[in-house]
Amino acid sequence: MQDSELLRYSRHILLDDIGIEGQTRITQSRVLIVGAGGLGSPVAMYLACAGVGHITLVDHDVVDLTNLQRQIAHHTHSVGASKVSSAATTLHELNPLVQVAACNTRADNVFLAQHVPQSDVVIDCCDNFATRHAVNSACVHFAKPLVSGAAIRFDGQISVYDPRSGKHPCYACVFPANAQLEETRCATMGVFAPLVGIIGTMQAAEALKLLCGVGTTLAGRLLMLDARSMEWTEVQLPRDPNCSVCGPNSSL
């Protein structure tokens, strides 16, 4: 690690749980972030500042004026530009030592099959169930830990789905694809601006813990936040033995 890196990351290195070894793991790691919006912005920015060596951002959307209320990686002059290119510029300004791959495309099965195996951690910051399930399936198939967050109105949630242990649930165990859950979007329901920052920052924290092997992750636990009262609720998540994705009869 160069002197400039030792100085830049010194406050991490001072932590006994991280130190030089942990920071080296961070700088040598690869993270895939699906979604460069409200959640993806703080996730990407904190991971870049922390020195994650290679960040892949995937999002097919462009920056809209309505995004600027909460999507802090983008700026007024970014309106009309692709979100990944706008976010990549921000990340480079924060930390030019980090390599950023900006993928202006959908995170479909083909894309995920190419990029998930190369990643140490995958972070789900998207806003639709179809993509969430595709990302989860890829993470189960390639045995990669998934940090998943969601935020709508004043309600947020976060969990880690880690298939490597064989005992924790995957996303489909908790939210089955055939459950016909009502899908809500910020464009129609609204979202409290700081909420995505709270959840996204926690996603970044869980990702860094996974990369360093520090502490206990949220695997097997779902944290839910009601930002109106700032009350957290924790739910234990059992694995579904009949899950169509991670169960013994899955097609993966």
C-alpha positions as CSV (number, residue, x, y, z in Angstrom):
1,M,0.0,0.0,0.0
2,Q,1.4,3.4,-1.0
3,D,2.0,6.2,1.5
4,S,-0.9,8.2,0.0
5,E,-3.2,5.2,0.5
6,L,-2.0,4.8,4.1
7,L,-2.9,8.4,4.8
8,R,-6.2,8.4,2.9
9,Y,-7.4,5.2,4.7
10,S,-5.7,5.9,8.0
11,R,-8.9,6.2,10.0
12,H,-9.8,2.6,8.9
13,I,-6.3,1.3,9.6
14,L,-6.5,2.7,13.1
15,L,-9.4,0.4,13.8
16,D,-8.1,-2.9,15.4
17,D,-10.9,-4.8,13.6
18,I,-9.7,-3.6,10.2
19,G,-6.1,-2.5,10.3
20,I,-3.8,-2.7,7.3
21,E,-4.9,-6.3,6.5
22,G,-8.6,-5.4,6.4
23,Q,-7.9,-2.2,4.4
24,T,-5.9,-4.2,1.9
25,R,-8.8,-6.6,1.5
26,I,-11.0,-3.6,0.7
27,T,-8.6,-2.1,-1.8
28,Q,-8.3,-5.5,-3.6
29,S,-12.0,-6.2,-3.7
30,R,-14.6,-6.0,-6.4
31,V,-18.2,-5.0,-5.7
32,L,-21.2,-5.0,-8.1
33,I,-23.9,-2.3,-7.3
34,V,-27.2,-2.8,-9.1
35,G,-28.9,0.6,-9.3
36,A,-27.3,4.0,-9.2
37,G,-30.3,5.9,-7.7
38,G,-31.3,6.7,-4.2
39,L,-29.8,3.7,-2.5
40,G,-27.0,3.2,-5.0
41,S,-25.7,6.8,-4.5
42,P,-24.7,6.5,-0.9
43,V,-23.6,2.9,-1.3
44,A,-21.2,3.8,-4.1
45,M,-19.9,7.0,-2.6
46,Y,-19.1,5.4,0.8
47,L,-17.5,2.3,-0.9
48,A,-15.4,4.6,-3.1
49,C,-14.3,6.7,-0.2
50,A,-13.4,3.5,1.7
51,G,-11.2,2.4,-1.1
52,V,-13.0,-0.5,-2.7
53,G,-10.7,-1.4,-5.5
54,H,-13.2,-2.0,-8.3
55,I,-16.8,-0.9,-8.4
56,T,-19.2,-1.9,-11.1
57,L,-22.3,0.2,-11.4
58,V,-25.2,-1.0,-13.5
59,D,-28.3,1.1,-14.3
60,H,-30.1,1.7,-17.6
61,D,-31.8,5.0,-16.5
62,V,-30.9,8.6,-17.0
63,V,-30.8,11.4,-14.4
64,D,-34.1,13.2,-14.0
65,L,-34.8,16.5,-12.2
66,T,-37.1,14.6,-9.7
67,N,-34.1,12.3,-8.8
68,L,-32.1,15.2,-7.3
69,Q,-34.2,15.3,-4.1
70,R,-32.5,12.2,-2.8
71,Q,-30.0,10.7,-5.3
72,I,-26.9,12.5,-4.0
73,A,-24.4,11.1,-6.5
74,H,-26.0,13.3,-9.2
75,H,-26.0,17.0,-9.7
76,T,-28.2,19.5,-11.5
77,H,-25.9,19.5,-14.5
78,S,-26.2,15.7,-14.7
79,V,-29.9,15.9,-15.7
80,G,-30.3,13.9,-18.9
81,A,-27.0,12.0,-18.5
82,S,-26.9,8.3,-17.8
83,K,-27.0,7.6,-14.1
84,V,-23.9,5.4,-14.2
85,S,-21.8,7.9,-16.0
86,S,-22.9,10.7,-13.6
87,A,-22.2,8.5,-10.6
88,A,-18.9,7.4,-12.0
89,T,-17.8,11.0,-12.3
90,T,-18.7,11.7,-8.7
91,L,-16.9,8.6,-7.5
92,H,-13.7,9.6,-9.4
93,E,-13.8,13.0,-7.8
94,L,-14.2,11.4,-4.4
95,N,-11.4,8.9,-4.9
96,P,-9.4,8.7,-8.1
97,L,-7.7,5.5,-6.9
98,V,-10.8,3.5,-7.3
99,Q,-11.6,1.8,-10.7
100,V,-15.3,2.3,-11.7
101,A,-17.0,0.4,-14.5
102,A,-20.2,2.2,-15.6
103,C,-22.6,-0.2,-17.3
104,N,-25.5,1.7,-18.9
105,T,-27.7,-1.4,-19.3
106,R,-30.2,-3.5,-17.6
107,A,-29.1,-6.1,-15.0
108,D,-30.5,-9.0,-16.9
109,N,-29.6,-12.7,-16.6
110,V,-26.9,-12.4,-19.2
111,F,-25.2,-9.4,-17.5
112,L,-25.5,-11.0,-14.1
113,A,-24.0,-14.3,-15.3
114,Q,-21.0,-12.3,-16.5
115,H,-20.4,-9.9,-13.6
116,V,-21.6,-11.7,-10.4
117,P,-18.9,-14.4,-10.5
118,Q,-16.2,-11.7,-10.6
119,S,-17.6,-9.8,-7.6
120,D,-16.8,-10.3,-3.9
121,V,-20.1,-8.7,-2.8
122,V,-23.2,-7.8,-4.7
123,I,-25.4,-4.9,-3.5
124,D,-29.1,-4.7,-4.6
125,C,-30.1,-1.1,-4.9
126,C,-32.8,-1.5,-7.5
127,D,-36.5,-0.7,-7.4
128,N,-38.3,-3.7,-8.8
129,F,-39.0,-7.3,-7.8
130,A,-38.0,-8.8,-11.2
131,T,-34.5,-7.5,-11.0
132,R,-34.2,-8.3,-7.3
133,H,-35.1,-12.0,-8.0
134,A,-32.7,-12.2,-10.9
135,V,-29.9,-10.8,-8.8
136,N,-30.7,-13.1,-5.9
137,S,-30.8,-16.2,-8.3
138,A,-27.4,-15.2,-9.7
139,C,-25.9,-14.7,-6.2
140,V,-27.2,-18.1,-5.0
141,H,-25.9,-19.8,-8.2
142,F,-22.4,-18.3,-7.9
143,A,-22.4,-18.4,-4.0
144,K,-21.9,-14.6,-3.6
145,P,-23.2,-12.6,-0.6
146,L,-26.0,-10.2,-1.4
147,V,-26.7,-7.0,0.5
148,S,-30.3,-5.9,-0.2
149,G,-32.0,-2.7,0.7
150,A,-35.3,-1.0,-0.1
151,A,-37.0,2.3,0.7
152,I,-40.4,3.7,-0.1
153,R,-42.5,6.5,1.6
154,F,-41.1,6.5,5.2
155,D,-40.4,2.8,5.3
156,G,-37.0,1.1,4.8
157,Q,-35.5,-2.3,5.1
158,I,-32.2,-4.0,4.8
159,S,-30.8,-7.6,5.1
160,V,-27.9,-9.7,3.9
161,Y,-28.5,-12.9,2.0
162,D,-25.4,-15.0,2.1
163,P,-25.6,-18.4,0.4
164,R,-22.1,-19.5,1.4
165,S,-23.0,-20.8,4.8
166,G,-25.8,-23.1,3.6
167,K,-28.0,-22.2,6.6
168,H,-29.1,-18.6,5.8
169,P,-32.2,-17.8,3.6
170,C,-32.0,-16.2,0.2
171,Y,-34.1,-13.3,-0.9
172,A,-36.7,-15.7,-2.5
173,C,-37.1,-17.5,0.8
174,V,-38.4,-14.3,2.3
175,F,-40.1,-12.8,-0.7
176,P,-41.1,-15.6,-3.1
177,A,-41.4,-14.7,-6.7
178,N,-44.9,-16.1,-6.8
179,A,-46.1,-14.2,-3.8
180,Q,-47.7,-11.5,-5.9
181,L,-46.4,-8.7,-3.7
182,E,-47.6,-5.2,-4.5
183,E,-44.8,-3.3,-6.2
184,T,-44.6,0.3,-5.3
185,R,-42.4,3.0,-6.9
186,C,-41.1,6.3,-5.7
187,A,-42.6,8.0,-8.8
188,T,-46.1,7.2,-7.6
189,M,-45.8,6.8,-3.8
190,G,-43.0,9.2,-2.9
191,V,-40.0,8.6,-0.6
192,F,-38.6,10.6,2.3
193,A,-35.2,11.9,1.0
194,P,-32.9,11.0,4.0
195,L,-34.4,7.4,4.2
196,V,-32.5,6.2,1.2
197,G,-29.3,7.7,2.7
198,I,-29.9,5.8,6.0
199,I,-30.6,2.4,4.3
200,G,-27.9,2.9,1.6
201,T,-25.3,3.8,4.2
202,M,-26.1,0.7,6.1
203,Q,-25.8,-1.4,3.0
204,A,-22.3,0.1,2.5
205,A,-21.5,-0.8,6.1
206,E,-22.6,-4.4,5.6
207,A,-20.7,-4.7,2.4
208,L,-17.5,-3.5,4.1
209,K,-18.0,-5.9,7.0
210,L,-18.3,-8.8,4.5
211,L,-15.2,-7.7,2.6
212,C,-13.2,-7.4,5.8
213,G,-14.7,-10.3,7.7
214,V,-15.5,-8.0,10.6
215,G,-18.4,-8.3,13.0
216,T,-21.7,-10.0,12.5
217,T,-23.7,-9.4,9.3
218,L,-27.4,-9.1,8.9
219,A,-27.6,-12.6,7.3
220,G,-30.8,-14.3,8.6
221,R,-32.1,-11.0,10.0
222,L,-34.3,-8.3,8.4
223,L,-34.1,-4.8,9.8
224,M,-37.2,-2.6,9.1
225,L,-37.2,1.2,9.8
226,D,-40.3,3.4,10.3
227,A,-38.7,6.8,9.7
228,R,-41.8,8.6,11.1
229,S,-40.9,7.4,14.6
230,M,-37.3,6.4,13.9
231,E,-38.1,2.9,15.3
232,W,-36.3,-0.2,14.1
233,T,-37.9,-3.7,14.0
234,E,-35.8,-6.8,13.7
235,V,-37.2,-10.0,12.3
236,Q,-35.5,-13.4,12.3
237,L,-35.5,-14.9,8.8
238,P,-35.6,-18.7,8.6
239,R,-34.5,-20.5,5.4
240,D,-37.3,-22.1,3.4
241,P,-36.4,-25.7,2.8
242,N,-38.7,-25.7,-0.2
243,C,-37.4,-22.5,-1.8
244,S,-37.4,-22.7,-5.5
245,V,-34.1,-20.9,-5.7
246,C,-31.9,-22.2,-2.9
247,G,-33.8,-25.3,-1.9
248,P,-32.7,-28.9,-2.8
249,N,-35.2,-29.0,-5.7
250,S,-34.2,-25.7,-7.2
251,S,-33.4,-25.5,-10.9
252,L,-30.1,-23.6,-10.3
